[in-house]
């Protein structure tokens, strides 16, 4: 894939969608093929914490759309919120499909990281005619038990401190040198967002243990006809690489790329 040599500026705006406000980051030419970038979960995460480097370098070849998913960052935080990952994923997928209507987009490519992959799968199952190609990066949705590091992230608000954030973030990568000496800065930024009451409330609702998890069956995945690229870090400590194998086995037109010396944030 050819990328631009210089980063493209990001335009940010709020969009009203089905009674909710979504904070949307955009780069690229609106007449180019559109990619909807769906970030993962975690305390303090936003679209730009996942995607800033990629969406600035993939313009102008694509029209890049990176929203803070409902219940994250600068987007709306429903109160009361759907309880549990399955219920919240269904609502988030529906709102994102409504976003496409508001933006006048009939069909987009989807890129989903972690929780974003689960939402992308829900979108393509609910409205296959709206999705062109599908990229799943460290995606959840396989029938696997949560890892100790995933549980650590889920339970962050039991000890929502700077020390806990600094201890958590390096677990997302295989080589902490990727932080390039900026771990303190990144952790402080993430903690500032995570400390907002509405962000905490949305996190706890998403991971409400009384709710159902998201686990796609082989039969559901077999319904997906889009070309799909499944990317997974071999050393992923949050979503094991076996999840990538499961998704690629059952999505009929999927390719699987397992990246060595790579953790959960394969985009880095």
C-alpha positions as CSV (number, residue, x, y, z in Angstrom):
1,X,0.0,0.0,0.0
2,X,1.3,3.4,-0.9
3,X,1.1,6.1,1.8
4,X,1.6,9.8,1.7
5,X,5.1,11.0,2.7
6,X,3.8,13.9,4.9
7,X,1.2,13.6,7.6
8,X,-2.2,15.1,6.7
9,X,-4.0,17.5,9.1
10,X,-6.9,16.2,11.2
11,X,-10.2,17.9,11.1
12,X,-12.4,17.3,14.2
13,X,-16.1,18.0,14.6
14,X,-19.1,16.8,16.5
15,X,-21.9,15.0,14.6
16,X,-25.5,14.4,15.9
17,X,-26.5,10.8,15.2
18,X,-29.8,9.3,16.4
19,X,-29.9,11.5,19.4
20,X,-26.3,11.0,20.3
21,X,-23.2,13.2,19.8
22,X,-20.2,11.5,18.2
23,X,-16.8,13.2,18.1
24,X,-15.4,12.6,14.6
25,X,-11.8,13.0,13.4
26,X,-11.3,13.1,9.6
27,X,-8.4,13.2,7.1
28,X,-8.2,12.8,3.4
29,X,-10.3,13.6,0.4
30,X,-14.1,13.1,0.9
31,X,-14.3,11.8,-2.7
32,X,-11.8,9.0,-1.9
33,X,-12.8,5.5,-0.6
34,X,-13.9,5.9,3.0
35,X,-12.5,3.9,5.9
36,X,-14.2,3.9,9.3
37,X,-11.6,3.3,12.0
38,X,-12.9,1.8,15.2
39,X,-10.7,2.0,18.3
40,X,-10.4,-0.5,21.1
41,X,-11.5,-0.2,24.8
42,X,-9.5,0.7,27.9
43,X,-9.3,3.6,30.4
44,X,-8.8,6.9,28.6
45,X,-8.8,5.5,25.1
46,X,-10.0,7.7,22.2
47,X,-9.9,7.4,18.4
48,X,-6.7,9.4,18.2
49,X,-4.8,7.3,20.8
50,X,-5.3,4.4,18.5
51,X,-5.2,5.9,15.0
52,X,-3.6,9.3,14.8
53,X,-0.4,8.1,13.1
54,X,-2.3,6.0,10.5
55,X,-5.0,8.3,9.5
56,X,-2.6,11.2,9.0
57,X,-0.4,9.1,6.7
58,X,-3.1,7.3,4.7
59,X,-4.5,10.5,3.4
60,X,-5.2,11.6,0.7
61,X,-5.6,8.1,-0.7
62,X,-8.5,7.4,1.6
63,X,-11.2,9.4,3.4
64,X,-10.4,8.5,6.9
65,X,-13.2,8.7,9.6
66,X,-12.1,8.0,13.2
67,X,-14.9,8.6,15.7
68,X,-14.7,8.4,19.4
69,X,-17.0,5.4,19.8
70,X,-20.2,6.0,21.8
71,X,-19.2,6.0,25.5
72,X,-15.6,7.0,24.9
73,X,-13.6,10.2,24.9
74,X,-15.5,13.3,23.6
75,X,-18.5,11.4,22.3
76,X,-21.7,11.1,24.3
77,X,-21.9,8.9,27.3
78,X,-25.4,7.5,27.6
79,X,-26.9,7.5,31.1
80,X,-28.2,4.9,31.8
81,X,-25.9,3.0,29.5
82,X,-26.4,-0.5,28.1
83,X,-25.1,-3.0,30.6
84,X,-22.4,-5.4,29.4
85,X,-20.3,-5.7,26.3
86,X,-22.9,-7.5,24.1
87,X,-25.6,-4.9,24.7
88,X,-23.3,-2.0,24.3
89,X,-21.7,-3.4,21.2
90,X,-25.1,-3.7,19.6
91,X,-26.0,-0.1,20.4
92,X,-22.6,1.2,19.2
93,X,-22.8,-0.7,15.9
94,X,-26.3,0.7,15.3
95,X,-25.2,4.3,16.0
96,X,-22.2,3.9,13.7
97,X,-24.4,2.6,10.9
98,X,-26.6,5.7,11.5
99,X,-23.4,7.8,11.3
100,X,-22.9,6.5,7.7
101,X,-26.4,7.7,6.9
102,X,-25.8,11.2,8.3
103,X,-22.5,11.4,6.4
104,X,-24.2,10.2,3.2
105,X,-21.9,7.2,2.8
106,X,-23.5,4.1,1.3
107,X,-20.5,1.8,1.7
108,X,-17.2,1.9,3.7
109,X,-14.2,-0.2,4.6
110,X,-14.0,-1.1,8.3
111,X,-10.8,-1.3,10.4
112,X,-11.4,-2.5,14.0
113,X,-8.9,-2.9,16.8
114,X,-9.8,-5.1,19.8
115,X,-13.3,-4.0,20.9
116,X,-13.5,-2.1,17.6
117,X,-13.1,-5.4,15.8
118,X,-16.1,-6.8,17.7
119,X,-18.2,-3.7,16.7
120,X,-17.0,-4.0,13.1
121,X,-18.2,-7.7,13.0
122,X,-21.5,-6.7,14.4
123,X,-21.9,-4.0,11.8
124,X,-21.1,-6.3,8.9
125,X,-23.5,-9.0,10.2
126,X,-26.3,-6.4,10.7
127,X,-25.8,-4.5,7.5
128,X,-23.5,-6.4,5.1
129,X,-24.5,-4.1,2.2
130,X,-22.8,-1.2,4.0
131,X,-19.3,-2.8,4.3
132,X,-16.8,-3.2,1.5
133,X,-13.6,-4.7,3.1
134,X,-12.9,-5.6,6.7
135,X,-9.6,-5.4,8.7
136,X,-9.6,-6.9,12.2
137,X,-6.5,-6.0,14.4
138,X,-6.2,-7.9,17.7
139,X,-10.0,-8.3,17.5
140,X,-12.1,-9.8,20.2
141,X,-15.2,-11.9,19.6
142,X,-13.7,-15.4,19.7
143,X,-15.0,-17.8,22.4
144,X,-11.9,-17.5,24.7
145,X,-11.6,-16.8,28.4
146,X,-10.2,-13.4,29.3
147,X,-6.5,-13.2,30.0
148,X,-5.0,-11.8,33.2
149,X,-3.9,-8.6,31.4
150,X,-7.4,-8.1,29.9
151,X,-8.9,-8.5,33.4
152,X,-6.3,-6.0,34.8
153,X,-7.5,-3.5,32.2
154,X,-11.2,-4.2,32.9
155,X,-10.6,-3.7,36.6
156,X,-8.5,-0.5,36.3
157,X,-11.0,1.6,38.3
158,X,-10.3,-0.5,41.4
159,X,-7.1,1.5,41.5
160,X,-7.4,4.4,39.0
161,X,-4.0,6.0,39.7
162,X,-1.1,7.2,37.6
163,X,1.1,4.4,38.8
164,X,-1.6,1.8,37.7
165,X,-1.8,3.5,34.2
166,X,2.0,3.5,33.8
167,X,2.0,-0.2,34.8
168,X,-0.8,-1.1,32.4
169,X,0.2,0.6,29.2
170,X,3.5,-1.3,28.5
171,X,1.5,-4.5,28.6
172,X,-0.2,-3.5,25.3
173,X,3.1,-3.7,23.4
174,X,5.8,-6.3,23.1
175,X,8.7,-3.8,23.2
176,X,8.1,-0.9,25.6
177,X,10.8,1.0,23.7
178,X,8.0,1.9,21.3
179,X,6.9,4.5,23.8
180,X,10.2,6.3,22.9
181,X,10.6,7.8,26.4
182,X,7.0,9.2,26.4
183,X,5.4,6.7,28.8
184,X,4.9,9.2,31.6
185,X,3.4,11.8,29.2
186,X,1.1,9.2,27.5
187,X,0.0,7.8,30.8
188,X,-0.8,11.2,32.2
189,X,-2.9,12.1,29.1
190,X,-4.8,8.8,29.3
191,X,-5.4,9.2,33.0
192,X,-6.8,12.7,32.6
193,X,-9.4,11.3,30.2
194,X,-10.0,8.2,32.3
195,X,-10.6,10.3,35.4
196,X,-13.7,12.0,34.0
197,X,-16.9,10.7,35.7
198,X,-18.7,9.9,32.5
199,X,-15.8,8.0,31.1
200,X,-15.6,5.9,34.2
201,X,-19.3,5.3,34.1
202,X,-19.2,4.1,30.5
203,X,-16.2,1.8,31.2
204,X,-18.0,0.2,34.1
205,X,-21.2,-0.3,32.0
206,X,-19.3,-1.8,29.1
207,X,-17.7,-4.4,31.4
208,X,-20.7,-4.9,33.6
209,X,-20.2,-8.6,34.7
210,X,-24.0,-9.1,34.7
211,X,-24.0,-8.5,30.9
212,X,-23.3,-11.0,28.2
213,X,-19.8,-11.1,26.5
214,X,-19.4,-10.9,22.7
215,X,-18.7,-14.3,21.3
216,X,-19.4,-14.9,17.6
217,X,-20.2,-18.4,16.5
218,X,-18.7,-20.1,13.5
219,X,-22.1,-20.0,11.9
220,X,-22.3,-16.2,12.3
221,X,-18.8,-15.7,11.0
222,X,-19.5,-17.9,8.0
223,X,-22.2,-15.4,6.9
224,X,-19.5,-12.8,6.3
225,X,-18.7,-12.7,2.6
226,X,-16.4,-9.6,2.5
227,X,-12.7,-9.9,2.0
228,X,-11.2,-9.7,5.4
229,X,-7.7,-9.2,6.7
230,X,-7.1,-10.5,10.2
231,X,-3.9,-9.1,11.8
232,X,-2.8,-10.3,15.2
233,X,0.3,-9.9,17.3
234,X,1.9,-13.2,18.3
235,X,2.7,-11.8,21.7
236,X,-0.7,-10.2,22.3
237,X,-1.3,-10.4,26.1
238,X,-4.9,-9.1,26.0
239,X,-6.5,-11.1,23.1
240,X,-4.5,-14.2,22.5
241,X,-3.4,-15.0,18.9
242,X,-5.7,-18.0,18.9
243,X,-8.5,-15.5,18.5
244,X,-7.1,-14.4,15.2
245,X,-6.9,-18.0,14.0
246,X,-10.5,-18.6,15.0
247,X,-11.8,-15.6,13.1
248,X,-9.7,-16.4,10.0
249,X,-10.8,-20.0,10.1
250,X,-14.5,-19.2,10.0
251,X,-14.7,-15.9,7.9
252,X,-14.7,-17.5,4.4
253,X,-12.7,-14.8,2.5
254,X,-10.2,-14.0,5.3
255,X,-6.4,-13.8,5.3
256,X,-4.5,-14.1,8.5
257,X,-1.3,-12.3,9.2
258,X,0.4,-13.1,12.5
259,X,3.1,-10.5,13.3
260,X,6.1,-11.7,15.4
261,X,7.4,-9.6,18.3
262,X,4.1,-7.7,18.4
263,X,1.7,-7.2,21.2
264,X,-2.0,-6.0,21.3
265,X,-1.3,-2.7,19.6
266,X,-0.3,-4.1,16.3
267,X,-0.9,-0.7,14.6
268,X,2.3,0.5,16.3
